[in-house]
Amino acid sequence: SLLGASLDYLLLAFSSALWMLYLGRLLSGITGATGAVAASVIADTTSASQRVKWFGWLGASFGLGLIAGPIIGGFAGEISPHSPFFIAALLNIVTFLVVMFWFRETKNTRDNADTEVGVETQSNSVYITLFKTMPILLIIYFSAQLIGQIPATVWVLFTENRFGWNSMMVGFSLAGLGLLHSVFQAFVAGRIATKWGEKTAVLLGFIADSSAFAFLAFISEGWLVFPVLILLAGGGIALPALQGVMSIQTKSHQQGALQGLLVSLTNATGVIGPLLFAVIYNHSLPIWDGWIWIIGLAFYCIIILLSKTF
């Protein structure tokens, strides 16, 4: 995965034709499994009680990367349009070398599990097993990720339309949300799960997010957005906790398949969500720009009810 990303960015850096850009993106998509592997390592090396905490740290690290990446790319882009891609390739190559020479295989018992895994893995029935054993949890996870595409899709348009924000204000709000989101995932998700349980953490996260959606539908002053960002960020504790619940209920030899499935579901929402919610926002805007948040709130009410069943 890291090697594929390195080759992708090198292709982008040296690209002189459009087909090279598409080839690089295709290569990255085919080999892109870093998130699933990292989550599998966490599942293999942590106790059930600590798993939510480390899933939270993984999410926080990803969030901080989303903040740091554009900043680094912006400065590098001042040097040349190709510089950001060279830097990205270098970072991936360094990480690839670190993993190759210092990372140790986490599954020491893999040989003992070969008999159990063999037929199941070869027939891909592991995915069928996962769907059969935790259908409600997977539906909740997919739905939560899909709802999360609402702010990602309409934030810029919504804040410009309702509050008259410029690009700087939008940027500040998104950076603030990213930082707060990382803090909640890194320091709050694990503590709540340890003290009150994973289910409570999931419910609190969904309630925080849905409350933020309700406020966003009705507030009329731009400064009120910033307190609401705390609620939106607080919603970030739900998915690490939910991921922890599913990991705990999954056999050790199925952890990789589970994490790969979750990444696939997340990527699917990244395709469906922007298309769906952009259309909804565009059609509801002449009537009221708050409908998109009410729709998200309704979805949250459904998955909160579903969350009480596991």
Secondary structure, 3 states (H helix, E strand, C coil): CHHHHHHHHHHHHHCCCHHHHHHHHHHHHHHCCHHHHHHHHHHHHCCHHHHHHHHHHHHHHHHHHHHHHHHHHHHHHCCCCCHHHHHHHHHHHHHHHHHHHHCCCCCCCCHHHHHHHHHHHHCCHHHHHHHHHCHHHHHHHHHHHHHCHHHHHHHHHHHHHHHCCCHHHHHHHHHHHHHHHHHHHHHHHHHHHHHHCHHHHHHHHHHHHHHHHHHHHHCCCHHHHHHHHHHHHHHHHHHHHHHHHHHHCCCHHHHHHHHHHHHHHHHHHHHHHHHHHHHHHHHHCCCCCCHHHHHHHHHHHHHHHHHCCC
